[in-house]
Amino acid sequence: MSACRRLWLLCVGLCITLCESTFNFANTLSDHMVLQKGSRGAIVWGKSSKPGDTVHVSLNGHEISNTTVIHDINGGLIWMAKIVMTSHHYGPYNLTANSSLGEITLHDVMFGDVWLCSGQSNMEFTLGQLINSTAEYADASNYQDVRVFRANHFHSSTSLNDFQTHNIAPWAKPSQSTLTRFSAVCWLFGKRLSSQFGYPIGLIESNYGGTKIEWWSSPDALVQCTDSKRAHHFSASDLWNGMITPLLRNTIYGAIWYQGESNVNNPTKYSCQFPAMINDWRTKFSTASLQTTSPNFPFGFVQLAGNHNGTNSTYFAFMRWEQTAAYGKVPNAKMPKTFMAVAMDLPDFESPYGTIHPRYKHDVASRLALSALGVAYHQPGLEYQGPYPSNYQKTPHALNIEYDNGRTPIRVNINVSNFEVCCYYRECNMNFGHWLPAKITSHDISSVTLDTNSCGHVPVSAVRYAWRESPCDFKQCAVYGRDTDLPAPVFYHSFHG
């Protein structure tokens, strides 16, 4: 064999070897990303074709971690390294990983808080659909440390460990081109946090319009409740598999959720499904990220907004109640470390996207961020939720409702009839029965008094508030916090048992 031939074969063999070698970062990691700061650390990870190889991880040329290539539970070869950033120098950094197979570097990496934004079409509602989108694009130049990542629609019958590159819009700085199709609620929420704290915020959007909670829940979560049957063109867990499991190894600070419209025809199950999904996400994110994501990470959600005008349907109100696991407010015993934005007083009957898609996302995000400051960031002395009943006093012709043990001043729209009483000798069904309007006759700093004369000699068995699909016009429900302008949420109270 000639020397030339031998050299050619050597080159071909070398090429094949190099082509078969793999050493990279996961597709969820890229230039411009935000990694979670804090003493728990953040996971960076990737794939390799060389088992047992050592991977060295550096920030700006200084090694901060090293790890070994191992087999994951599916038999693939991965490396995972933990980076702990407690300094107030949040970046930018060059993040480099090198092994015997080569060196790879990500640029403009920041450290801050990473939030996952998920749900259906109201979370997917884009900045481009906002009335003031042009102003938001211009303002984005003031928030260059708020970085965005979007997962495209993808459903899978099996769990995925990483996204394919064509299924994501990778980490990017905010601009008109990167924000036009980005979630408005997610961006506005992150922007509020950035204004509050002054450090980077990473926003991961993974949502899909028209979807049920079953599709975002793992089999482990579904088995805690009933009915995981096939529905529509998805099966249960398809979006969990395709749009959440690829994120599990990434360290997050918390999650926000805007979903429920597609489950509104069966609210009773939601009070089981929603806490089960939250708890399961917490466990699986924490486990997959080597406990760098807290097993009790904060989880926020939006209570359903008003929809059709003038309807007497109670399904939306019942769903709002079940979104809180039938407690009426959060956090509660079944939903610890959760927070919510009440949106029932933010209908948009003229929305060009349909009344199910109100455009008032600024108010939603503002209320959500405020409650996050109280629950997720433990800011003391903060009034982050609307007034909630704490005591009920019945007289023969009236019912007095006290809010928050008299601690919170309220503002009352006395001409709005959001209260109803049920006149019955036994316990009333919260959605059906002998419900009659109960007008507000008087109010003081923290209570309202209702006229119950309409019950005659039949006792008042229960009271409910705002139990309608769209209980009021824009910001015109009956009860608000005087100092916060936060609406009182929907409630039901029975005087039997």
Secondary structure as the mmCIF struct_conf table of DSSP 4:
data_model
#
loop_
_struct_conf.conf_type_id
_struct_conf.id
_struct_conf.beg_label_comp_id
_struct_conf.beg_label_asym_id
_struct_conf.beg_label_seq_id
_struct_conf.end_label_comp_id
_struct_conf.end_label_asym_id
_struct_conf.end_label_seq_id
HELX_RH_AL_P HELX_RH_AL_P1 ALA A 3 GLU A 20
STRN STRN1 PHE A 23 PHE A 25
TURN_TY1_P TURN_TY1_P1 ASN A 27 THR A 28
TURN_TY1_P TURN_TY1_P2 ASP A 31 HIS A 32
STRN STRN2 VAL A 34 GLN A 36
STRN STRN3 GLY A 38 SER A 48
BEND BEND1 SER A 49 LYS A 50
TURN_TY1_P TURN_TY1_P3 PRO A 51 GLY A 52
STRN STRN4 THR A 54 LEU A 59
TURN_TY1_P TURN_TY1_P4 ASN A 60 GLY A 61
STRN STRN5 HIS A 62 THR A 68
STRN STRN6 ILE A 70 HIS A 71
TURN_TY1_P TURN_TY1_P5 ILE A 73 ASN A 74
BEND BEND2 GLY A 75 GLY A 75
STRN STRN7 LEU A 77 MET A 85
BEND BEND3 SER A 87 HIS A 88
STRN STRN8 TYR A 93 SER A 99
TURN_TY1_P TURN_TY1_P6 SER A 100 LEU A 101
STRN STRN9 GLY A 102 GLY A 119
BEND BEND4 GLN A 120 GLN A 120
HELX_RH_AL_P HELX_RH_AL_P2 SER A 121 GLU A 124
STRN STRN10 THR A 126 THR A 126
HELX_RH_3T_P HELX_RH_3T_P1 LEU A 127 GLN A 129
BEND BEND5 LEU A 130 LEU A 130
TURN_TY1_P TURN_TY1_P7 ILE A 131 ASN A 132
HELX_RH_AL_P HELX_RH_AL_P3 SER A 133 ASP A 139
HELX_RH_3T_P HELX_RH_3T_P2 ALA A 140 ASN A 142
TURN_TY1_P TURN_TY1_P8 GLN A 144 ASP A 145
STRN STRN11 VAL A 146 ALA A 151
HELX_LH_PP_P HELX_LH_PP_P1 ASN A 152 HIS A 153
BEND BEND6 SER A 157 THR A 158
BEND BEND7 ASN A 161 ASP A 162
HELX_RH_3T_P HELX_RH_3T_P3 THR A 165 ASN A 167
STRN STRN12 ILE A 168 ALA A 172
HELX_RH_AL_P HELX_RH_AL_P4 GLN A 176 LEU A 179
TURN_TY1_P TURN_TY1_P9 THR A 180 ARG A 181
BEND BEND8 PHE A 182 PHE A 182
STRN STRN13 SER A 183 SER A 183
HELX_RH_AL_P HELX_RH_AL_P5 ALA A 184 PHE A 197
BEND BEND9 TYR A 199 TYR A 199
STRN STRN14 ILE A 201 ASN A 207
TURN_TY1_P TURN_TY1_P10 GLY A 209 GLY A 210
HELX_RH_3T_P HELX_RH_3T_P4 ILE A 213 TRP A 216
BEND BEND10 SER A 217 SER A 217
HELX_RH_AL_P HELX_RH_AL_P6 PRO A 219 LEU A 222
TURN_TY1_P TURN_TY1_P11 VAL A 223 GLN A 224
BEND BEND11 CYS A 225 THR A 226
STRN STRN15 ALA A 231 ALA A 231
TURN_TY1_P TURN_TY1_P12 HIS A 232 HIS A 233
STRN STRN16 PHE A 234 PHE A 234
TURN_TY1_P TURN_TY1_P13 ALA A 236 SER A 237
HELX_RH_AL_P HELX_RH_AL_P7 ASP A 238 LEU A 239
HELX_RH_PI_P HELX_RH_PI_P1 TRP A 240 ILE A 244
HELX_RH_3T_P HELX_RH_3T_P5 THR A 245 LEU A 247
TURN_TY1_P TURN_TY1_P14 LEU A 248 ARG A 249
BEND BEND12 ASN A 250 ASN A 250
BEND BEND13 TYR A 253 TYR A 253
STRN STRN17 GLY A 254 TYR A 258
HELX_RH_3T_P HELX_RH_3T_P6 GLU A 261 ASN A 263
TURN_TY1_P TURN_TY1_P15 VAL A 264 ASN A 265
HELX_RH_AL_P HELX_RH_AL_P8 PRO A 267 ALA A 288
TURN_TY1_P TURN_TY1_P16 SER A 289 GLN A 291
BEND BEND14 THR A 293 THR A 293
TURN_TY1_P TURN_TY1_P17 PRO A 295 ASN A 296
STRN STRN18 PHE A 299 VAL A 302
HELX_LH_PP_P HELX_LH_PP_P2 GLN A 303 GLY A 306
BEND BEND15 HIS A 308 GLY A 310
HELX_RH_AL_P HELX_RH_AL_P9 TYR A 315 GLN A 323
TURN_TY1_P TURN_TY1_P18 THR A 324 ALA A 326
BEND BEND16 TYR A 327 PRO A 331
BEND BEND17 ALA A 333 MET A 335
TURN_TY1_P TURN_TY1_P19 PRO A 336 LYS A 337
STRN STRN19 THR A 338 ALA A 341
TURN_TY1_P TURN_TY1_P20 MET A 344 ASP A 345
TURN_TY1_P TURN_TY1_P21 PHE A 349 GLU A 350
TURN_TY1_P TURN_TY1_P22 PRO A 352 TYR A 353
TURN_TY1_P TURN_TY1_P23 THR A 355 ILE A 356
BEND BEND18 HIS A 357 HIS A 357
BEND BEND19 ARG A 359 ARG A 359
HELX_RH_AL_P HELX_RH_AL_P10 LYS A 361 VAL A 375
TURN_TY1_P TURN_TY1_P24 ALA A 376 ALA A 376
BEND BEND20 TYR A 377 TYR A 377
TURN_TY1_P TURN_TY1_P25 PRO A 380 GLY A 381
BEND BEND21 GLN A 385 GLN A 385
STRN STRN20 PRO A 389 THR A 395
TURN_TY1_P TURN_TY1_P26 PRO A 396 HIS A 397
STRN STRN21 ALA A 398 TYR A 403
HELX_RH_3T_P HELX_RH_3T_P7 ASP A 404 GLY A 406
TURN_TY1_P TURN_TY1_P27 ARG A 407 ARG A 407
BEND BEND22 THR A 408 THR A 408
STRN STRN22 ILE A 410 VAL A 412
TURN_TY1_P TURN_TY1_P28 ILE A 414 ASN A 415
STRN STRN23 PHE A 419 CYS A 423
BEND BEND23 TYR A 425 ARG A 426
HELX_LH_PP_P HELX_LH_PP_P3 GLU A 427 ASN A 429
BEND BEND24 MET A 430 HIS A 434
STRN STRN24 TRP A 435 PRO A 437
STRN STRN25 ILE A 440 HIS A 443
BEND BEND25 ILE A 445 SER A 446
STRN STRN26 SER A 447 ASP A 451
HELX_RH_3T_P HELX_RH_3T_P8 ASN A 453 CYS A 455
TURN_TY1_P TURN_TY1_P29 GLY A 456 HIS A 457
BEND BEND26 VAL A 458 VAL A 458
STRN STRN27 VAL A 460 TYR A 465
BEND BEND27 ALA A 466 ALA A 466
BEND BEND28 ARG A 468 SER A 470
BEND BEND29 CYS A 472 ASP A 473
TURN_TY1_P TURN_TY1_P30 PHE A 474 LYS A 475
BEND BEND30 ALA A 478 ALA A 478
STRN STRN28 VAL A 479 GLY A 481
TURN_TY1_P TURN_TY1_P31 ARG A 482 THR A 484
HELX_LH_PP_P HELX_LH_PP_P4 LEU A 486 LEU A 486
STRN STRN29 PRO A 487 PRO A 487
HELX_LH_PP_P HELX_LH_PP_P5 ALA A 488 VAL A 490
STRN STRN30 PHE A 491 SER A 494
BEND BEND31 PHE A 495 PHE A 495
#
